[in-house]
Amino acid sequence: MQSTFATNVYHIASKIPKGKVATYKQLATLAGKPKAARAVGMLMKHNPDKTIVPCHRVVGSNGKLTGYTFGNGIQAKKLLLKEEGVDFTKNNVNLTTSLWKTN
């Protein structure tokens, strides 16, 4: 059985639209635990259904692509994000244009 935090994180992450990304810290904050970014990372790693929770749309606070357990790892994550229209500056997501605004 999932914790309330895990359920909240997966629910929030499921709302990230195509062409946008969220940060691990952003999801932790939205789920009520702003210091739990690493826990969010672990939840994304153990994502039970990538068709419902688009874990590839979660990146580091600096736009860096971090672990991805599907396909060819980071390369697969980058390809998926590019296909969805996420902007990159070199190898990092351009958070100025691609960060999900939750207002």
N, CA and C of each residue as an Amber inpcrd file, in Angstrom:
protein
   309
   0.8400000  -1.1810000   0.0000000   0.0000000   0.0000000   0.0000000
   0.8880000   1.2480000   0.0000000   0.5450000   2.2280000  -0.8290000
   1.3220000   3.4590000  -0.9400000   1.0120000   4.4090000   0.2080000
   2.0150000   5.1950000   0.5600000   1.8010000   6.2380000   1.5590000
   0.9770000   7.3630000   0.9340000   0.4270000   8.2120000   1.7670000
  -0.3110000   9.3790000   1.2810000   0.6080000  10.2690000   0.4640000
   1.8560000  10.4300000   0.9050000   2.8160000  11.2450000   0.1670000
   3.0200000  10.6790000  -1.2330000   3.2450000   9.3930000  -1.3390000
   3.4530000   8.7530000  -2.6460000   2.2270000   8.9350000  -3.5300000
   1.0610000   8.7120000  -2.9780000  -0.1780000   8.8830000  -3.7400000
  -0.2970000  10.3090000  -4.2470000   0.0060000  11.2830000  -3.3930000
  -0.0570000  12.6960000  -3.7850000   0.9490000  13.0060000  -4.8900000
   2.1770000  12.5180000  -4.7380000   3.2130000  12.7850000  -5.7390000
   2.8100000  12.2040000  -7.0930000   2.3610000  10.9650000  -7.1030000
   1.9600000  10.3480000  -8.3730000   0.7740000  11.0900000  -8.9910000
  -0.1670000  11.5130000  -8.1610000  -1.3240000  12.2520000  -8.6720000
  -0.8960000  13.5910000  -9.2800000  -0.0480000  14.3120000  -8.5780000
   0.4260000  15.6100000  -9.0740000   1.2390000  15.4220000 -10.3540000
   2.1370000  14.4620000 -10.3530000   2.9830000  14.2150000 -11.5270000
   2.1470000  13.8210000 -12.7410000   1.0310000  13.1540000 -12.5150000
   0.1770000  12.7460000 -13.6340000  -0.4240000  13.9420000 -14.3620000
  -0.3890000  15.1090000 -13.7390000  -0.9690000  16.3310000 -14.3150000
   0.0280000  17.1420000 -15.1520000   1.3110000  16.7760000 -15.1280000
   2.3140000  17.5350000 -15.8910000   1.9920000  17.3850000 -17.3780000
   1.7170000  18.4940000 -18.0560000   1.3270000  18.3930000 -19.4690000
   2.5100000  18.1320000 -20.3990000   2.2060000  17.6080000 -21.5740000
   3.2270000  17.4230000 -22.6010000   3.8540000  18.7690000 -22.9120000
   5.1610000  18.7510000 -23.1370000   5.8750000  19.9820000 -23.4530000
   6.3290000  20.7640000 -22.2380000   6.0260000  20.2560000 -21.0430000
   6.4310000  20.9090000 -19.7930000   7.1120000  19.8970000 -18.8950000
   7.8790000  20.4000000 -17.9430000   8.5180000  19.5450000 -16.9430000
   8.2720000  20.1300000 -15.5610000   8.4370000  19.3000000 -14.5620000
   8.4260000  19.7320000 -13.1650000   9.7510000  19.2850000 -12.5610000
  10.1390000  19.9120000 -11.4770000  11.3480000  19.4830000 -10.7840000
  10.9580000  18.5670000  -9.6240000  11.9300000  17.7900000  -9.1760000
  11.6910000  16.9120000  -8.0330000  11.2780000  17.7550000  -6.8210000
  11.9570000  18.8670000  -6.6280000  11.6420000  19.7450000  -5.4990000
  10.2440000  20.3370000  -5.6440000   9.8780000  20.7240000  -6.8460000
   8.5510000  21.2830000  -7.0860000   7.4730000  20.2630000  -6.7050000
   7.6440000  19.0190000  -7.1230000   6.6650000  17.9900000  -6.7780000
   6.6190000  17.7360000  -5.2770000   7.7870000  17.7120000  -4.6430000
   7.8310000  17.5180000  -3.1900000   7.0770000  18.6370000  -2.4850000
   7.2960000  19.8620000  -2.9230000   6.6300000  21.0150000  -2.3190000
   5.1180000  20.9360000  -2.5310000   4.7060000  20.6420000  -3.7390000
   3.2740000  20.5390000  -4.0360000   2.6040000  19.4200000  -3.2470000
   3.3790000  18.3770000  -2.9250000   2.8380000  17.2540000  -2.1490000
   2.9240000  17.4960000  -0.6470000   3.4240000  18.6720000  -0.2490000
   3.4360000  19.0300000   1.1680000   4.7140000  18.7460000   1.9220000
   5.7710000  18.3010000   1.2440000   7.0390000  18.0080000   1.9070000
   8.1830000  18.6020000   1.0940000   8.4060000  19.9190000   1.2290000
   9.3900000  20.5990000   0.3800000  10.8160000  20.0720000   0.4600000
  11.1590000  19.3680000   1.5040000  12.5280000  18.8430000   1.6350000
  12.6470000  17.3880000   1.1840000  11.6240000  16.8890000   0.5140000
  11.6050000  15.4710000   0.1500000  11.8580000  15.2290000  -1.3360000
  12.6890000  16.0620000  -1.9520000  12.9680000  15.8990000  -3.3850000
  13.5780000  14.5310000  -3.6920000  14.4510000  14.0430000  -2.8410000
  15.0590000  12.7230000  -3.0770000  14.0170000  11.6120000  -3.0010000
  13.0670000  11.7770000  -2.1000000  11.9890000  10.7820000  -2.0000000
  11.1540000  10.7920000  -3.2770000  10.9360000  11.9620000  -3.8410000
  10.2240000  12.0540000  -5.1130000  11.0100000  11.3130000  -6.1930000
  12.3220000  11.4820000  -6.1860000  13.1640000  10.7730000  -7.1420000
  13.0010000   9.2630000  -7.0330000  12.9610000   8.7670000  -5.8140000
  12.7730000   7.3270000  -5.6150000  11.3870000   6.8800000  -6.0950000
  10.3880000   7.7090000  -5.8560000   9.0430000   7.3750000  -6.3310000
   8.9970000   7.3270000  -7.8570000   9.6800000   8.2730000  -8.4930000
   9.7090000   8.2590000  -9.9530000  10.4390000   7.0220000 -10.4660000
  11.4960000   6.6290000  -9.7490000  12.2540000   5.4280000 -10.1320000
  11.3730000   4.1800000 -10.0700000  10.4670000   4.1590000  -9.1120000
   9.5920000   2.9950000  -8.9110000   8.1750000   3.2510000  -9.4030000
   8.0490000   4.1530000 -10.3470000   6.7590000   4.5060000 -10.9290000
   6.0240000   3.2400000 -11.3840000   4.8230000   2.9920000 -10.8550000
   4.1160000   1.7640000 -11.2100000   3.5120000   1.7690000 -12.6200000
   3.3150000   2.9400000 -13.2200000   2.6950000   2.9800000 -14.5440000
   3.0690000   4.2660000 -15.2740000   4.0480000   4.1680000 -16.1700000
   4.5200000   5.3660000 -16.8670000   3.5010000   5.9170000 -17.8500000
   2.4600000   5.1610000 -18.1710000   1.4130000   5.7020000 -19.0420000
   0.4930000   6.6510000 -18.2850000   0.4390000   6.5150000 -16.9730000
  -0.3840000   7.4030000 -16.1420000   0.4730000   8.5030000 -15.5300000
   1.6490000   8.1470000 -15.0490000   2.5590000   9.1020000 -14.4060000
   3.7630000   9.3040000 -15.3240000   3.8260000  10.4540000 -16.0050000
   4.9170000  10.7010000 -16.9540000   6.2100000  11.0930000 -16.2370000
   6.8590000  10.1200000 -15.6230000   8.0420000  10.3890000 -14.8070000
   9.1910000  10.9820000 -15.6240000   9.1680000  10.8100000 -16.9320000
  10.2250000  11.4050000 -17.7650000  10.1380000  12.9330000 -17.7580000
   9.0190000  13.4810000 -17.3110000   8.8330000  14.9360000 -17.2700000
   9.3020000  15.5490000 -15.9510000  10.0120000  14.7800000 -15.1440000
  10.5260000  15.2890000 -13.8670000  12.0430000  15.3860000 -13.9800000
  12.5670000  16.5800000 -13.6720000  13.9980000  16.8650000 -13.8520000
  14.5560000  17.5380000 -12.6010000  15.8700000  17.6930000 -12.5780000
  16.5280000  18.3790000 -11.4770000  16.1910000  19.8670000 -11.4470000
  16.4220000  20.5080000 -10.3290000  16.1100000  21.9320000 -10.1550000
  16.9150000  22.8390000 -11.0720000  17.9970000  22.3120000 -11.6290000
  18.8190000  23.0860000 -12.5630000  18.5340000  22.7010000 -14.0180000
  17.4990000  21.8870000 -14.2260000  17.1430000  21.4420000 -15.5690000
  17.8880000  20.2040000 -16.0250000  18.7540000  19.6880000 -15.1680000
  19.5470000  18.5120000 -15.5330000  18.6660000  17.2640000 -15.5610000
  18.9150000  16.4290000 -16.5650000  18.2150000  15.1570000 -16.6480000
  18.9110000  14.1800000 -15.7220000  18.1380000  13.5760000 -14.8560000
  18.6940000  12.5960000 -13.9300000  18.0460000  11.2520000 -14.2170000
  18.4190000  10.2490000 -13.4720000  18.0240000   8.8760000 -13.7050000
  16.6780000   8.6450000 -14.3610000  16.6650000   7.6830000 -15.2470000
  15.4350000   7.2600000 -15.9190000  15.5680000   5.7720000 -16.1460000
  14.6100000   5.0050000 -15.6470000  14.7570000   3.5540000 -15.6360000
  14.1450000   2.8450000 -16.8420000  13.5680000   3.6010000 -17.7670000
  12.9560000   2.9730000 -18.9310000  13.8370000   3.1740000 -20.1570000
  13.7130000   2.2880000 -21.1100000  14.4520000   2.4290000 -22.3650000
  15.9520000   2.5100000 -22.1360000  16.5880000   3.4640000 -22.8180000
  18.0330000   3.6630000 -22.7020000  18.3720000   4.7530000 -21.6960000
  17.6690000   4.8010000 -20.5970000  17.9680000   5.7440000 -19.5280000
  17.8110000   7.1920000 -19.9490000  18.8060000   8.0090000 -19.6030000
  18.7790000   9.4550000 -19.8480000  18.5440000   9.7690000 -21.3310000
  19.1440000   8.9830000 -22.2150000  18.9530000   9.2230000 -23.6570000
  17.4820000   9.0970000 -24.0330000  16.8070000   8.0880000 -23.4900000
  15.3790000   7.8890000 -23.7690000  14.5620000   9.0370000 -23.2040000
  14.9250000   9.4820000 -22.0020000  14.2240000  10.5930000 -21.3550000
  14.3420000  11.8540000 -22.2130000  15.5440000  12.1560000 -22.6600000
  15.7690000  13.3500000 -23.4780000  14.9900000  13.2660000 -24.7840000
  15.0110000  12.1200000 -25.4220000  14.2920000  11.9480000 -26.6770000
  12.7920000  12.1640000 -26.4830000  12.2290000  11.5690000 -25.4400000
  10.8020000  11.7430000 -25.1500000  10.4650000  13.2130000 -24.9350000
  11.2840000  13.9020000 -24.1440000  11.0250000  15.3140000 -23.8640000
  11.1240000  16.1600000 -25.1290000  12.1350000  15.8920000 -25.9480000
  12.2810000  16.6350000 -27.2090000  11.0830000  16.3930000 -28.1290000
  10.6260000  15.1520000 -28.1920000   9.4640000  14.8250000 -29.0230000
   8.2130000  15.5670000 -28.5550000   8.1480000  15.8620000 -27.2510000
   7.0010000  16.5690000 -26.6880000   7.1370000  18.0910000 -26.7880000
   8.2950000  18.5570000 -27.2790000   8.4730000  19.9970000 -27.4610000
   9.1560000  20.7280000 -26.3240000   9.7710000  19.9940000 -25.4100000
  10.4990000  20.6320000 -24.3120000  11.7700000  21.2700000 -24.8790000
  12.0390000  22.5030000 -24.4470000  13.2210000  23.2420000 -24.8940000
  14.4540000  22.8260000 -24.0960000  15.5750000  22.7340000 -24.7990000
  16.8510000  22.3960000 -24.1620000  17.8730000  23.4880000 -24.4250000
  18.7510000  23.6920000 -23.4680000  19.9420000  24.5050000 -23.6230000
  21.0980000  23.5510000 -23.3490000  21.8100000  23.2040000 -24.4040000
  22.8270000  22.1490000 -24.3470000  22.1400000  20.8680000 -23.8920000
  22.5560000  20.2780000 -22.7850000  21.9550000  19.0230000 -22.3360000
  20.9290000  19.1830000 -21.2260000  20.6550000  20.4220000 -20.8270000
  19.6890000  20.6610000 -19.7580000  18.3920000  21.2270000 -20.3100000
  17.2970000  20.9400000 -19.6200000  16.0080000  21.5210000 -19.9770000
  16.0630000  23.0190000 -19.6950000  15.5550000  23.8020000 -20.6030000
  15.4480000  25.2460000 -20.4020000  14.2160000  25.4750000 -19.5220000
  14.4420000  25.6710000 -18.2340000  13.3350000  25.8180000 -17.2940000
  12.5830000  27.1330000 -17.4690000  13.2090000  28.1230000 -18.0840000
  12.5280000  29.3930000 -18.3240000  11.3210000  29.1860000 -19.2360000
  11.4630000  28.3240000 -20.2160000  10.3710000  28.1080000 -21.1680000
   9.5900000  26.8230000 -20.9310000  10.1880000  25.8490000 -20.2630000
   9.5490000  24.5290000 -20.1750000   9.0720000  24.1250000 -18.7940000
   9.3050000  24.9460000 -17.7710000   8.8540000  24.5750000 -16.4190000
   7.3410000  24.6910000 -16.3190000   6.7260000  23.6790000 -15.7590000
   5.2800000  23.6270000 -15.5500000   4.8900000  24.6590000 -14.4990000
   4.0050000  25.5420000 -14.8670000   3.4720000  26.5330000 -13.9230000
   2.1760000  25.9680000 -13.3530000   2.1100000  25.8600000 -12.0490000
   0.9720000  25.1790000 -11.4020000  -0.0730000  26.1370000 -10.8530000
   0.0380000  27.3990000 -11.1400000  -0.9250000  28.3760000 -10.5780000
  -2.3080000  28.0470000 -11.0120000
